[in-house]
Amino acid sequence: MAAQRGGGVFAPLGAGFSRKLVFRTLLILGILVPGTYLAVRNRYFALLMYLWFALFRPQDWLWIDITPLRLSVVYGAILVVPALVASIYPNVSHPISVGMILFFGTTVLAQVNAVRPDIGWTWVDFLLRLFVACLMLTTLAADVRRLYGVIAVLACSLGVHAAKAGLAYALGGGMRFADGLAGAFVDNNGYALGTVMIMPLLLATAQNLEVLYRGRLVPYLRVGLYGSILLCTLAVIGTFSRGGFLALSIGVLTLALLQRRRSKSLTAVLVLVGVFLLVVPIPQSYLDRVQTIRTYEEIGDDSALSRPHFWYVGVLMAADHPFGIGLRQYELLYDRYDFLHGRYGRGRAVHSAHVQVLAESGYLGAAIWAALFAYATWLCLRIRAQSYDEALAPTDRHFLFTASNALLTSMVSFVVGGAFLSLALNDLTWLTFAMVAALDLLARRLREAAERPAAGASARDLNPFRAVPSYAKGAVA
């Protein structure tokens, strides 16, 4: 990730950069090699490696080029093919799974109107692979430990990048990041939104560490995770993203309101914000930029003034093509529908995930998109209410409460921040839907188990990986 001051996050490393790069290469290989071995033998680990590779993007950390290996495709194949052989199928029955399948159908239908079908099919292929992984996640994350592992891997995979950027921001006295990560969050605005989305997941990871580990290091790990959330906040500030600021503000408010003691939570948030403003170096230029959220018309800010125009152009496209124009076709058709004739440039992006879906997947796609968010929100609120059931084990109640809060906050943050960015096809949003579906199924199983407690559960039954297949033994996940 590039920065305007110092030439990049890693520029301060100076002469030691090569040694550190070699160390990073060895570290990543230390994860890839054993992780790949475990993925071959274990469906759940295959899922974790696929998710880690998708969000962490280890190829960008390595001294050697592993891109030709196409490890993302390899991990996807290792996840899906042996699972199907072992009769482990993607979940297609949950309402969220059905919604994702229907949404995929709208993207295929929209290809009829694509100006560049080759580009559209590339993104349809991407979405197909992503959705299969999401449906497999819903199947495999079948107990508390497995779902916690998924949340932790997703949060930490992107969180380590954001925390490093936040540390660079603090050490650099308030540097500005001009770019984001490769992949879905490639620019500073997308990177800010992705960071905000994983911050509640980092919190849930910290709150439930005992699910997988009860050793003496738990307090230190928890402090480290809490500290990473603070660093992520600095990273969002360092992007100078107004959309990121709005998403962060709404996300913090949402999470505070979801707590059991709302008044104390809101008070704590106000105190933390006050201390944060006093201690953290925040450039005046950032404060001036945030202020333009409400004064953009007065100062003639083209970046903000252009947004409504881009959105209206998307509405016009949908009016002409009710079934959509095809994935990633908005930029190609923009000039044709730009009634201001280049006032804001040529081939511009739609700058809204929601209008992007409307234009590219049509009215049906937009309706499914909205329904997915509405239903997932309702599920999170329902699971949160179910966490008060005293028939459940205290650890299960705590997990359901914190996980539902985290997923709901992440979705709310995206709905707000995504209103200003063309990020409808990012991995994290769809994986969040899958985690909500998995959490819903988990809550049902926990309630059923509480109503019919199983007698004599052995220690072996508590192993979250016990039921995942080993090829040598031919077990079934």
C-alpha positions as CSV (number, residue, x, y, z in Angstrom):
1,M,0.0,0.0,0.0
2,A,1.5,3.3,-1.1
3,A,1.7,6.4,1.0
4,Q,2.1,10.0,0.0
5,R,4.8,10.5,2.6
6,G,7.9,8.4,2.5
7,G,7.1,6.5,-0.6
8,G,5.2,3.6,1.0
9,V,4.4,1.9,4.3
10,F,7.7,-0.1,4.2
11,A,9.9,2.7,3.0
12,P,11.1,3.5,6.5
13,L,12.8,0.1,6.6
14,G,15.6,1.5,4.5
15,A,18.7,-0.8,4.2
16,G,17.0,-3.6,6.1
17,F,14.2,-3.9,3.7
18,S,15.7,-6.8,1.8
19,R,16.3,-8.8,4.9
20,K,12.8,-8.1,6.1
21,L,11.4,-9.1,2.7
22,V,13.3,-12.4,3.0
23,F,12.0,-12.9,6.5
24,R,8.4,-12.2,5.3
25,T,8.9,-14.7,2.5
26,L,10.0,-17.4,5.0
27,L,7.1,-16.5,7.2
28,I,4.5,-16.8,4.5
29,L,6.0,-20.1,3.2
30,G,5.9,-21.3,6.8
31,I,2.1,-20.8,6.6
32,L,1.6,-22.0,3.0
33,V,3.4,-25.3,3.2
34,P,1.9,-26.8,6.3
35,G,-1.4,-25.0,5.5
36,T,-1.5,-26.7,2.1
37,Y,-0.8,-30.1,3.7
38,L,-3.6,-29.6,6.1
39,A,-5.9,-28.4,3.4
40,V,-5.3,-31.5,1.3
41,R,-6.3,-33.7,4.3
42,N,-9.1,-31.6,5.8
43,R,-12.0,-29.8,4.2
44,Y,-12.3,-27.2,7.0
45,F,-8.6,-26.3,6.7
46,A,-9.1,-26.1,2.9
47,L,-11.8,-23.5,3.5
48,L,-9.6,-21.5,5.9
49,M,-6.7,-21.5,3.5
50,Y,-8.9,-20.4,0.7
51,L,-10.2,-17.5,2.8
52,W,-6.8,-16.6,4.0
53,F,-5.3,-16.5,0.5
54,A,-8.2,-14.5,-0.8
55,L,-8.0,-11.7,1.8
56,F,-4.4,-11.8,3.0
57,R,-3.0,-12.0,-0.5
58,P,0.3,-13.6,0.5
59,Q,1.6,-13.3,-3.1
60,D,2.1,-9.6,-2.5
61,W,4.3,-10.3,0.5
62,L,6.7,-12.9,-1.0
63,W,10.1,-12.3,-2.5
64,I,9.3,-14.9,-5.2
65,D,6.5,-14.8,-7.7
66,I,3.9,-17.5,-7.0
67,T,1.1,-16.0,-9.2
68,P,1.6,-18.6,-11.9
69,L,0.7,-21.3,-9.4
70,R,-2.9,-19.9,-9.2
71,L,-3.1,-21.0,-5.6
72,S,-6.5,-19.5,-5.2
73,V,-7.9,-21.9,-7.8
74,V,-5.9,-24.7,-6.3
75,Y,-7.3,-24.1,-2.8
76,G,-10.8,-23.8,-4.3
77,A,-10.4,-27.2,-6.1
78,I,-9.0,-28.8,-2.9
79,L,-12.0,-27.4,-1.0
80,V,-14.8,-28.4,-3.4
81,V,-13.8,-31.5,-5.4
82,P,-12.9,-33.9,-2.5
83,A,-15.9,-32.6,-0.6
84,L,-18.3,-33.5,-3.4
85,V,-16.6,-37.0,-3.6
86,A,-17.2,-37.4,0.2
87,S,-20.9,-36.3,-0.3
88,I,-20.3,-32.9,1.4
89,Y,-22.3,-30.4,-0.6
90,P,-22.6,-26.6,-0.6
91,N,-25.6,-25.4,1.3
92,V,-28.4,-24.5,-1.1
93,S,-31.4,-24.6,1.2
94,H,-30.9,-21.7,3.5
95,P,-32.8,-18.6,2.4
96,I,-29.5,-16.6,2.1
97,S,-28.0,-19.4,0.0
98,V,-31.1,-19.3,-2.3
99,G,-30.8,-15.5,-2.5
100,M,-27.2,-15.8,-3.6
101,I,-28.0,-18.4,-6.2
102,L,-30.8,-16.2,-7.6
103,F,-28.5,-13.2,-7.6
104,F,-26.0,-15.2,-9.6
105,G,-28.7,-16.0,-12.1
106,T,-29.4,-12.3,-12.7
107,T,-25.7,-11.7,-13.5
108,V,-25.9,-14.5,-16.1
109,L,-29.1,-13.1,-17.6
110,A,-27.6,-9.6,-17.7
111,Q,-24.8,-10.9,-20.0
112,V,-27.3,-10.6,-22.9
113,N,-26.9,-6.8,-22.8
114,A,-23.1,-6.8,-22.2
115,V,-21.1,-4.5,-24.4
116,R,-18.0,-6.5,-23.6
117,P,-19.2,-10.1,-22.8
118,D,-15.6,-11.3,-22.2
119,I,-15.2,-8.9,-19.3
120,G,-18.7,-9.8,-18.0
121,W,-17.9,-13.6,-18.2
122,T,-14.7,-13.0,-16.3
123,W,-16.6,-11.5,-13.4
124,V,-19.4,-14.1,-13.6
125,D,-16.7,-16.7,-13.2
126,F,-15.2,-14.9,-10.3
127,L,-18.7,-14.6,-8.7
128,L,-19.4,-18.3,-9.3
129,R,-16.2,-19.4,-7.5
130,L,-16.9,-16.9,-4.6
131,F,-20.5,-18.1,-4.2
132,V,-19.4,-21.8,-4.2
133,A,-16.9,-21.0,-1.4
134,C,-19.7,-19.1,0.5
135,L,-22.1,-22.0,0.2
136,M,-19.3,-24.4,1.4
137,L,-18.6,-22.1,4.3
138,T,-22.3,-22.3,5.4
139,T,-22.0,-26.1,5.3
140,L,-18.6,-26.5,7.0
141,A,-18.8,-23.9,9.7
142,A,-21.2,-26.1,11.5
143,D,-20.3,-25.5,15.2
144,V,-19.1,-22.7,17.4
145,R,-15.4,-23.5,17.0
146,R,-15.5,-23.8,13.2
147,L,-17.5,-20.6,12.7
148,Y,-15.2,-18.8,15.2
149,G,-12.2,-19.9,13.2
150,V,-13.7,-18.6,10.0
151,I,-14.4,-15.2,11.6
152,A,-10.9,-15.0,13.1
153,V,-9.2,-15.9,9.8
154,L,-11.2,-13.4,7.8
155,A,-10.7,-10.6,10.4
156,C,-7.0,-11.2,10.9
157,S,-6.2,-11.8,7.2
158,L,-7.2,-8.2,6.3
159,G,-6.7,-6.9,9.8
160,V,-2.9,-7.5,9.7
161,H,-2.6,-5.2,6.7
162,A,-4.7,-2.5,8.3
163,A,-2.9,-2.7,11.6
164,K,0.4,-2.3,9.9
165,A,-0.9,0.7,8.0
166,G,-2.2,2.1,11.3
167,L,1.2,1.6,12.9
168,A,2.9,3.3,10.0
169,Y,0.4,6.2,10.3
170,A,1.3,6.6,14.0
171,L,5.0,6.4,13.5
172,G,4.9,8.7,10.5
173,G,3.0,11.4,12.4
174,G,-0.1,11.2,10.3
175,M,0.9,10.0,6.8
176,R,-1.7,9.8,4.1
177,F,-2.2,6.5,2.2
178,A,-2.9,7.1,-1.5
179,D,-3.6,3.5,-2.4
180,G,-5.1,0.4,-0.8
181,L,-4.4,-3.3,-1.3
182,A,-4.5,-5.3,-4.5
183,G,-7.8,-7.0,-5.2
184,A,-11.2,-5.7,-4.2
185,F,-9.9,-2.9,-1.9
186,V,-7.4,-1.5,-4.4
187,D,-7.9,2.2,-3.7
188,N,-7.8,4.2,-0.5
189,N,-11.6,4.5,-0.3
190,G,-12.2,0.8,-0.7
191,Y,-9.4,0.0,1.7
192,A,-11.0,2.2,4.3
193,L,-14.3,0.5,3.9
194,G,-12.8,-3.0,4.0
195,T,-11.0,-2.1,7.2
196,V,-14.1,-0.8,8.8
197,M,-15.9,-4.0,7.9
198,I,-13.4,-6.3,9.6
199,M,-13.1,-4.2,12.8
200,P,-16.2,-5.7,14.4
201,L,-15.0,-9.1,13.4
202,L,-11.7,-8.4,15.1
203,L,-13.7,-7.4,18.2
204,A,-15.7,-10.7,18.1
205,T,-12.4,-12.6,17.7
206,A,-11.0,-10.9,20.8
207,Q,-14.3,-11.5,22.8
208,N,-14.3,-15.3,22.1
209,L,-10.7,-16.4,22.3
210,E,-11.5,-19.0,24.8
211,V,-13.6,-20.9,22.2
212,L,-10.3,-22.3,20.8
213,Y,-7.7,-21.5,23.4
214,R,-7.7,-21.2,27.2
215,G,-4.0,-20.8,27.9
216,R,-2.1,-18.1,29.7
217,L,-1.6,-16.1,26.6
218,V,-5.3,-15.3,26.2
219,P,-5.1,-11.9,28.0
220,Y,-2.1,-10.9,25.8
221,L,-3.8,-12.0,22.6
222,R,-6.9,-10.2,23.6
223,V,-5.0,-7.0,24.2
224,G,-3.2,-7.4,20.9
225,L,-6.5,-7.8,19.1
226,Y,-8.0,-4.7,20.8
227,G,-4.8,-2.8,19.9
228,S,-5.2,-3.9,16.3
229,I,-8.7,-2.4,16.2
230,L,-7.2,0.9,17.4
231,L,-4.5,0.7,14.6
232,C,-7.2,-0.1,12.1
233,T,-8.9,3.1,13.1
234,L,-5.7,5.0,12.4
235,A,-5.5,3.3,9.0
236,V,-9.0,4.5,8.1
237,I,-8.0,8.0,9.0
238,G,-4.8,7.7,7.0
239,T,-6.8,7.0,3.8
240,F,-8.5,10.4,4.1
241,S,-11.7,8.7,2.9
242,R,-14.9,10.5,3.6
243,G,-16.9,7.3,2.9
244,G,-14.7,5.4,5.3
245,F,-15.2,8.1,8.0
246,L,-19.0,7.8,7.6
247,A,-18.9,4.0,7.6
248,L,-16.6,4.1,10.7
249,S,-18.9,6.5,12.6
250,I,-22.1,4.6,11.8
251,G,-20.4,1.3,12.6
252,V,-19.2,2.4,16.0
253,L,-22.7,3.9,16.8
254,T,-24.4,0.7,15.7
255,L,-22.1,-1.5,17.8
256,A,-22.7,0.7,20.8
257,L,-26.4,0.5,20.4
258,L,-26.3,-3.3,20.2
259,Q,-24.7,-3.7,23.5
260,R,-26.8,-4.8,26.5
261,R,-26.0,-1.6,28.4
262,R,-26.5,1.0,25.7
263,S,-26.1,4.1,27.9
264,K,-22.8,2.9,29.3
265,S,-21.6,1.8,25.9
266,L,-22.4,5.2,24.3
267,T,-20.7,7.0,27.2
268,A,-17.6,4.8,26.8
269,V,-17.6,5.6,23.0
270,L,-17.7,9.3,23.7
271,V,-14.9,9.1,26.2
272,L,-12.7,7.0,23.9
273,V,-13.4,9.4,21.0
274,G,-12.4,12.4,23.2
275,V,-9.2,10.7,24.3
276,F,-8.5,9.6,20.7
277,L,-8.8,13.2,19.4
278,L,-6.5,14.5,22.2
279,V,-3.8,11.8,21.8
280,V,-3.7,10.7,18.1
281,P,-2.0,13.0,15.6
282,I,-4.8,13.9,13.1
283,P,-3.7,16.2,10.3
284,Q,-5.8,19.4,9.8
285,S,-6.1,18.5,6.2
286,Y,-8.0,15.3,7.2
287,L,-10.4,17.3,9.4
288,D,-10.9,19.8,6.5
289,R,-11.7,16.9,4.1
290,V,-14.2,15.4,6.5
291,Q,-15.9,18.7,6.9
292,T,-16.5,18.8,3.2
293,I,-19.1,16.1,3.7
294,R,-21.6,18.8,4.4
295,T,-20.0,21.8,2.6
296,Y,-19.1,20.1,-0.8
297,E,-21.8,22.2,-2.6
298,E,-20.4,25.5,-1.2
299,I,-16.8,24.7,-2.2
300,G,-17.7,23.1,-5.5
301,D,-16.1,19.8,-4.7
302,D,-16.3,17.9,-8.0
303,S,-15.6,14.5,-6.3
304,A,-18.7,14.8,-4.2
305,L,-20.8,16.7,-6.7
306,S,-20.3,14.1,-9.4
307,R,-21.7,11.2,-7.3
308,P,-25.4,12.0,-7.8
309,H,-24.8,12.3,-11.5
310,F,-23.1,8.9,-11.7
311,W,-26.0,7.4,-9.7
312,Y,-28.6,8.9,-12.0
313,V,-26.7,7.6,-15.0
314,G,-27.0,4.1,-13.5
315,V,-30.7,4.6,-13.0
316,L,-31.0,5.5,-16.7
317,M,-29.1,2.4,-17.7
318,A,-31.5,0.3,-15.6
319,A,-34.5,2.0,-17.2
320,D,-33.2,1.0,-20.6
321,H,-32.1,-2.5,-19.6
322,P,-34.4,-3.8,-16.8
323,F,-32.4,-7.1,-16.7
324,G,-29.1,-5.3,-16.3
325,I,-26.2,-4.3,-18.5
326,G,-23.8,-7.0,-17.3
327,L,-21.1,-7.1,-14.7
328,R,-18.4,-4.4,-14.9
329,Q,-20.1,-2.8,-17.9
330,Y,-21.1,0.5,-16.4
331,E,-17.8,2.2,-17.3
332,L,-18.1,1.0,-20.8
333,L,-21.6,2.4,-21.2
334,Y,-21.1,5.6,-19.2
335,D,-20.2,7.9,-22.1
336,R,-23.3,6.8,-24.0
337,Y,-25.6,7.8,-21.1
338,D,-23.6,10.8,-19.8
339,F,-26.0,13.6,-20.5
340,L,-23.5,16.1,-19.2
341,H,-21.1,15.2,-22.1
342,G,-17.9,14.6,-20.1
343,R,-18.4,17.2,-17.4
344,Y,-16.9,14.7,-14.9
345,G,-14.7,12.8,-17.3
346,R,-15.1,9.8,-19.5
347,G,-15.7,6.2,-18.7
348,R,-16.4,6.9,-15.1
349,A,-17.3,4.4,-12.4
350,V,-20.8,4.4,-10.7
351,H,-19.4,5.1,-7.2
352,S,-22.1,3.2,-5.4
353,A,-22.4,-0.6,-4.8
354,H,-26.2,-0.3,-4.6
355,V,-26.6,1.6,-7.9
356,Q,-23.9,-0.7,-9.4
357,V,-26.1,-3.7,-8.7
358,L,-29.2,-1.9,-10.1
359,A,-27.4,-1.0,-13.4
360,E,-25.4,-4.2,-13.9
361,S,-27.9,-6.8,-12.6
362,G,-31.2,-5.0,-13.3
363,Y,-34.2,-4.5,-11.1
364,L,-34.4,-8.2,-10.1
365,G,-30.8,-8.2,-9.0
366,A,-31.3,-5.0,-7.0
367,A,-34.4,-6.5,-5.3
368,I,-32.4,-9.7,-4.3
369,W,-29.5,-7.5,-3.2
370,A,-31.8,-5.5,-0.9
371,A,-33.6,-8.6,0.3
372,L,-30.3,-10.3,1.3
373,F,-29.3,-7.3,3.5
374,A,-32.8,-7.0,5.0
375,Y,-33.1,-10.8,5.7
376,A,-29.5,-11.0,7.0
377,T,-30.1,-8.1,9.3
378,W,-33.3,-9.7,10.6
379,L,-31.5,-12.9,11.2
380,C,-28.7,-11.2,13.2
381,L,-31.3,-9.4,15.4
382,R,-33.2,-12.7,15.9
383,I,-30.0,-14.6,16.8
384,R,-29.0,-11.8,19.2
385,A,-32.4,-12.2,20.9
386,Q,-32.0,-15.9,21.1
387,S,-28.6,-15.5,22.9
388,Y,-30.6,-14.5,26.0
389,D,-32.0,-18.0,26.2
390,E,-30.7,-19.4,29.6
391,A,-31.1,-22.9,28.3
392,L,-28.0,-22.4,26.2
393,A,-24.5,-22.8,27.7
394,P,-23.0,-19.4,28.7
395,T,-20.1,-19.7,26.2
396,D,-22.6,-20.4,23.4
397,R,-24.8,-17.5,24.5
398,H,-21.8,-15.2,24.5
399,F,-20.7,-16.3,21.1
400,L,-24.1,-15.9,19.5
401,F,-24.5,-12.4,21.0
402,T,-21.1,-11.1,20.0
403,A,-21.0,-12.8,16.6
404,S,-24.4,-11.5,15.6
405,N,-23.5,-8.0,16.7
406,A,-20.2,-8.1,14.8
407,L,-21.8,-9.4,11.5
408,L,-24.7,-6.9,11.8
409,T,-22.3,-4.0,12.4
410,S,-20.1,-5.1,9.4
411,M,-23.2,-5.1,7.1
412,V,-24.4,-1.8,8.3
413,S,-21.0,-0.3,7.7
414,F,-20.9,-1.6,4.2
415,V,-24.4,-0.4,3.4
416,V,-23.3,3.1,4.4
417,G,-19.8,3.1,3.0
418,G,-20.8,1.1,0.0
419,A,-23.2,3.8,-1.1
420,F,-20.2,5.7,-2.3
421,L,-18.1,3.0,-3.8
422,S,-18.4,0.4,-6.6
423,L,-17.7,-2.6,-4.4
424,A,-20.7,-4.8,-4.9
425,L,-18.5,-7.7,-6.0
426,N,-16.0,-7.6,-3.1
427,D,-15.4,-10.9,-1.3
428,L,-16.0,-9.8,2.2
429,T,-19.7,-8.7,1.8
430,W,-20.7,-12.1,0.3
431,L,-18.7,-14.0,2.9
432,T,-20.5,-12.0,5.5
433,F,-23.8,-13.2,4.2
434,A,-22.5,-16.8,4.3
435,M,-21.4,-16.3,7.9
436,V,-24.8,-15.0,8.9
437,A,-26.4,-18.1,7.3
438,A,-23.9,-20.4,9.2
439,L,-24.6,-18.5,12.4
440,D,-28.4,-19.0,11.9
441,L,-28.0,-22.7,11.4
442,L,-25.7,-22.9,14.4
443,A,-28.2,-21.1,16.6
444,R,-30.8,-23.7,15.6
445,R,-28.6,-26.6,16.4
446,L,-27.6,-25.1,19.8
447,R,-31.3,-24.6,20.7
448,E,-32.1,-28.1,19.6
449,A,-29.2,-29.5,21.7
450,A,-30.3,-27.5,24.7
451,E,-33.8,-28.9,24.4
452,R,-32.5,-32.5,24.0
453,P,-29.1,-32.5,25.9
454,A,-26.9,-35.3,24.7
455,A,-25.6,-37.5,27.6
456,G,-22.0,-38.6,27.9
457,A,-20.4,-36.4,25.3
458,S,-16.8,-37.4,25.1
459,A,-13.8,-35.1,24.8
460,R,-13.4,-36.3,21.2
461,D,-16.8,-34.8,20.4
462,L,-15.5,-31.3,21.4
463,N,-12.8,-31.4,18.6
464,P,-14.1,-29.0,15.9
465,F,-12.0,-30.7,13.3
466,R,-12.9,-34.3,14.2
467,A,-15.6,-34.7,11.5
468,V,-13.5,-33.2,8.7
469,P,-12.4,-35.9,6.2
470,S,-8.9,-37.4,5.9
471,Y,-8.3,-39.0,2.5
472,A,-6.3,-41.7,4.1
473,K,-9.2,-42.8,6.3
474,G,-12.0,-41.8,4.0
475,A,-13.8,-39.9,6.7
476,V,-16.6,-37.5,6.0
477,A,-16.8,-33.9,7.2
